[in-house]
């Protein structure tokens, strides 16, 4: 199968070390979790089923915890040699974060990415799941429970958007690199107050910079060519980014830390930049180098 422009099989691995049966298993478990634990709670949460973690905008709901437990139990039963680690487990025990860079294989999951949106009744949320080998993502799933469709991406393969009825479309990221034509995403509120003014000073040069409060849908937009870039916050949680990195790369785009380092789930700090093309990445990395 031909690869999108810019996608190479020469990144150290020729193919993702995960079988088709394992891929189908993980997809089935994620869809089941969404049907059983997530969608029944959407726009039906009691206030007692919503809690805060690090601050008032960092929410967790009963859907998050139930879906993560379901995924962890079912993946663990079917694939016992894999470590299964989720966002909520790490919130409860931060020492588990280290295993995301060392466990091999490791399945990481964000059961409801975009929890704030989910809790407020906005339909921009989804399930992110990635398989890591040696801290590097080799397979990723960006699943939208509302539409029951997903982007599937793997090392050395084109990223695909798959609909509930099985229709598939190979994705190609945008080639646009002119700042005035670029649409991008950036979580301004995650940066220190003293950094924000310098960041915002760059905004007028772009067509639009905004935030969907959901890494899953931001990465989906970049991978589909509907937006040109996405910048992470200064703490690149693997459950937010591992699958999205593969999706953008599989669409012919680029995803590296601002200092030029390749993505590694073991890295606890650093701003990650995903862009539709190498030209856009280079231009954006120079502009936002002060965040590296």
Secondary structure per residue as TSV (DSSP state, phi and psi in degrees):
chain	resnum	aa	ss	phi	psi
A	1	X	-	360.0	129.0
A	2	X	-	-65.9	148.0
A	3	X	-	-97.5	151.6
A	4	X	-	-60.5	156.2
A	5	X	T	-53.6	134.5
A	6	X	T	91.0	-10.3
A	7	X	-	-94.7	127.8
A	8	X	-	-122.9	150.5
A	9	X	S	-90.7	7.4
A	10	X	-	-102.5	39.0
A	11	X	S	-99.8	24.0
A	12	X	S	100.1	-13.8
A	13	X	-	-139.8	135.8
A	14	X	S	-84.8	-28.2
A	15	X	S	-158.2	155.8
A	16	X	-	-69.3	128.9
A	17	X	S	-80.4	62.9
A	18	X	S	-148.0	131.5
A	19	X	-	-78.0	163.7
A	20	X	H	-62.2	-36.5
A	21	X	H	-64.5	-39.3
A	22	X	H	-67.3	-39.2
A	23	X	H	-60.7	-46.8
A	24	X	H	-63.1	-39.0
A	25	X	H	-61.1	-49.2
A	26	X	H	-64.0	-41.2
A	27	X	H	-61.9	-45.1
A	28	X	H	-61.9	-42.6
A	29	X	H	-64.4	-42.0
A	30	X	H	-64.8	-44.3
A	31	X	H	-64.0	-39.5
A	32	X	H	-64.8	-42.2
A	33	X	H	-62.7	-40.0
A	34	X	I	-64.6	-42.7
A	35	X	I	-68.9	-37.0
A	36	X	I	-89.2	-35.4
A	37	X	I	-119.1	-22.5
A	38	X	I	-100.4	-59.6
A	39	X	G	-62.8	-34.0
A	40	X	G	-62.8	-20.3
A	41	X	G	-93.3	-12.8
A	42	X	T	-69.0	125.8
A	43	X	T	59.2	23.3
A	44	X	-	-136.2	16.6
A	45	X	-	-77.6	136.1
A	46	X	-	-81.0	146.7
A	47	X	G	-52.9	-30.5
A	48	X	G	-69.9	-12.0
A	49	X	G	-97.2	10.2
A	50	X	E	-124.0	129.7
A	51	X	E	-134.0	165.1
A	52	X	E	-105.5	156.2
A	53	X	S	-113.3	-93.0
A	54	X	S	-80.4	-17.5
A	55	X	S	-174.8	178.0
A	56	X	T	-63.7	-22.5
A	57	X	T	-96.6	-3.2
A	58	X	-	-103.7	94.3
A	59	X	E	-103.8	156.5
A	60	X	E	-137.6	139.9
A	61	X	E	-122.6	170.2
A	62	X	H	-60.3	-31.4
A	63	X	H	-64.0	-40.5
A	64	X	H	-58.6	-52.8
A	65	X	H	-69.9	-39.5
A	66	X	H	-67.9	-42.8
A	67	X	H	-66.6	-41.6
A	68	X	H	-64.1	-41.9
A	69	X	H	-62.6	-41.0
A	70	X	H	-64.1	-46.6
A	71	X	H	-64.3	-44.4
A	72	X	H	-60.9	-43.8
A	73	X	H	-65.5	-45.8
A	74	X	H	-75.8	-37.7
A	75	X	H	-68.0	-41.8
A	76	X	H	-61.2	-37.1
A	77	X	H	-70.6	-36.7
A	78	X	H	-88.8	-23.4
A	79	X	-	-135.8	69.3
A	80	X	T	-64.8	-22.4
A	81	X	T	-78.6	-8.9
A	82	X	S	-93.5	137.6
A	83	X	E	-77.4	134.7
A	84	X	E	-117.9	112.8
A	85	X	E	-128.3	134.7
A	86	X	E	-125.8	167.0
A	87	X	H	-56.9	-44.7
A	88	X	H	-72.1	-31.3
A	89	X	H	-65.3	-40.1
A	90	X	H	-68.8	-36.0
A	91	X	H	-61.1	-36.5
A	92	X	H	-78.6	-30.9
A	93	X	-	-141.9	88.3
A	94	X	G	-58.4	-20.0
A	95	X	G	-64.4	-21.3
A	96	X	G	-67.2	-21.4
A	97	X	G	-57.6	-35.7
A	98	X	G	-63.3	-32.1
A	99	X	G	-66.7	-21.6
A	100	X	G	-66.3	-21.0
A	101	X	G	-99.1	-6.7
A	102	X	T	-123.8	-34.3
A	103	X	-	-63.8	140.1
A	104	X	S	-148.8	110.1
A	105	X	S	-80.4	161.6
A	106	X	E	-133.4	129.3
A	107	X	E	-104.5	119.1
A	108	X	E	-113.2	144.5
A	109	X	E	-141.3	137.9
A	110	X	E	-109.5	104.3
A	111	X	E	-66.5	-33.9
A	112	X	E	-139.0	91.0
A	113	X	E	-77.9	132.5
A	114	X	T	88.6	39.2
A	115	X	H	-60.5	-37.5
A	116	X	H	-58.9	-46.9
A	117	X	H	-60.4	-47.1
A	118	X	H	-57.1	-46.5
A	119	X	H	-67.6	-25.9
A	120	X	H	-93.9	2.1
A	121	X	T	86.0	14.2
A	122	X	-	-92.0	139.5
A	123	X	S	-87.5	20.8
A	124	X	-	-98.0	83.8
A	125	X	-	-156.5	172.1
A	126	X	E	178.1	-174.4
A	127	X	E	-112.3	126.1
A	128	X	E	-107.6	130.4
A	129	X	E	-140.5	137.4
A	130	X	E	-140.1	148.3
A	131	X	E	-105.1	126.9
A	132	X	E	-109.8	141.8
A	133	X	E	-126.3	117.2
A	134	X	T	61.7	33.6
A	135	X	T	82.6	-3.7
A	136	X	E	-108.2	133.8
A	137	X	E	-69.6	133.9
A	138	X	E	-118.0	-16.6
A	139	X	E	-153.8	138.5
A	140	X	E	-141.2	150.9
A	141	X	E	-132.8	128.3
A	142	X	E	-120.0	96.9
A	143	X	E	-105.7	129.4
A	144	X	E	-102.5	106.7
A	145	X	T	-68.4	-25.6
A	146	X	T	-66.6	-45.9
A	147	X	T	-96.9	-7.2
A	148	X	T	52.9	48.0
A	149	X	E	-131.2	168.8
A	150	X	E	-156.6	154.0
A	151	X	E	-101.7	130.4
A	152	X	E	-115.6	133.0
A	153	X	E	-139.8	144.9
A	154	X	E	-145.4	155.1
A	155	X	T	-55.1	127.6
A	156	X	T	76.7	8.8
A	157	X	S	-124.1	152.3
A	158	X	-	-65.5	141.0
A	159	X	-	-72.5	141.6
A	160	X	E	-127.9	138.1
A	161	X	E	-97.5	123.8
A	162	X	E	-120.0	130.2
A	163	X	-	-91.6	168.0
A	164	X	T	-60.7	-29.0
A	165	X	T	-89.8	8.0
A	166	X	S	93.9	-3.1
A	167	X	-	-67.0	141.0
A	168	X	E	-125.5	148.2
A	169	X	E	-138.6	126.2
A	170	X	E	-71.6	134.2
A	171	X	-	-96.3	145.7
A	172	X	-	-134.2	127.0
A	173	X	-	-75.8	165.8
A	174	X	-	-70.3	143.0
A	175	X	-	-94.5	-2.8
A	176	X	-	-64.0	135.2
A	177	X	-	-131.5	-4.1
A	178	X	-	-75.4	124.8
A	179	X	G	-51.8	-41.9
A	180	X	G	-68.8	-7.9
A	181	X	G	-109.6	4.2
A	182	X	-	-93.7	134.6
A	183	X	E	-110.1	133.4
A	184	X	E	-147.4	174.2
A	185	X	E	-125.7	141.5
A	186	X	E	-155.9	128.6
A	187	X	-	-86.8	78.0
A	188	X	G	-53.5	-38.7
A	189	X	G	-66.3	-12.9
A	190	X	G	-86.2	-7.1
A	191	X	S	-94.8	158.6
A	192	X	-	-62.0	148.0
A	193	X	H	-55.4	-38.9
A	194	X	H	-70.5	-17.5
A	195	X	H	-87.1	-22.0
A	196	X	H	-65.5	-40.0
A	197	X	H	-62.6	-40.4
A	198	X	H	-67.5	-36.9
A	199	X	H	-64.6	-49.1
A	200	X	H	-64.3	-28.0
A	201	X	T	-61.1	-21.8
A	202	X	T	-83.6	-18.8
A	203	X	G	-59.7	-40.4
A	204	X	G	-60.8	-20.0
A	205	X	G	-77.4	-9.9
A	206	X	S	-106.3	160.1
A	207	X	S	-63.9	-47.4
A	208	X	E	-163.2	135.9
A	209	X	E	-128.3	125.7
A	210	X	E	-146.4	-168.3
A	211	X	-	-144.5	135.7
A	212	X	-	-93.0	-2.5
A	213	X	S	56.7	32.6
A	214	X	-	-160.4	103.5
A	215	X	H	-59.3	-36.4
A	216	X	H	-55.8	-51.2
A	217	X	H	-74.7	-27.8
A	218	X	H	-65.9	-46.0
A	219	X	H	-65.0	-38.3
A	220	X	H	-61.5	-40.0
A	221	X	H	-65.7	-41.6
A	222	X	H	-66.6	-43.8
A	223	X	H	-64.3	-30.6
A	224	X	T	-85.9	-3.6
A	225	X	T	83.0	12.7
A	226	X	S	-88.9	-15.6
A	227	X	S	-142.4	160.5
A	228	X	S	-102.5	-20.5
A	229	X	E	-160.2	162.0
A	230	X	E	-145.3	129.0
A	231	X	E	-106.5	138.2
A	232	X	-	-84.1	173.5
A	233	X	-	-77.9	-178.2
A	234	X	S	-73.9	-10.5
A	235	X	S	-118.7	99.5
A	236	X	-	-84.8	82.2
A	237	X	-	-59.4	128.3
A	238	X	H	-57.9	-35.5
A	239	X	H	-66.0	-21.0
A	240	X	H	-86.8	-25.6
A	241	X	H	-123.5	-25.8
A	242	X	H	-58.4	-47.9
A	243	X	H	-68.1	-39.0
A	244	X	H	-65.6	-36.4
A	245	X	H	-57.3	-47.0
A	246	X	H	-64.0	-39.3
A	247	X	H	-62.6	-45.5
A	248	X	H	-67.0	-44.6
A	249	X	H	-62.9	-39.4
A	250	X	H	-69.9	-16.0
A	251	X	T	-94.0	4.5
A	252	X	T	96.1	7.1
A	253	X	-	-92.9	-167.7
A	254	X	E	-131.9	138.5
A	255	X	E	-141.9	111.5
A	256	X	E	-145.1	163.1
A	257	X	E	-69.4	156.5
A	258	X	T	-60.0	-25.0
A	259	X	T	-81.9	4.4
A	260	X	S	93.2	-5.5
A	261	X	-	-73.3	144.0
A	262	X	B	-67.9	159.1
A	263	X	-	-64.3	136.3
A	264	X	-	-145.6	122.0
A	265	X	T	-64.7	-19.6
A	266	X	T	-74.0	-18.0
A	267	X	-	-74.7	121.1
A	268	X	-	-85.4	-21.9
A	269	X	S	-135.5	153.8
A	270	X	-	132.5	143.9
A	271	X	-	-89.7	126.1
A	272	X	E	-97.8	132.0
A	273	X	E	-118.7	120.5
A	274	X	E	-109.6	131.5
A	275	X	E	-139.3	157.9
A	276	X	S	-70.9	-21.6
A	277	X	S	-149.3	162.7
A	278	X	H	-63.0	-39.9
A	279	X	H	-62.2	-43.8
A	280	X	H	-65.9	-41.2
A	281	X	H	-60.7	-47.1
A	282	X	H	-60.9	-44.5
A	283	X	H	-63.9	-45.0
A	284	X	H	-68.4	-38.5
A	285	X	H	-63.3	-38.3
A	286	X	H	-65.9	-41.9
A	287	X	H	-67.0	-37.2
A	288	X	T	-106.4	22.9
A	289	X	G	-59.6	-25.9
A	290	X	G	-66.2	-11.1
A	291	X	G	-94.2	-9.4
A	292	X	-	-67.6	360.0
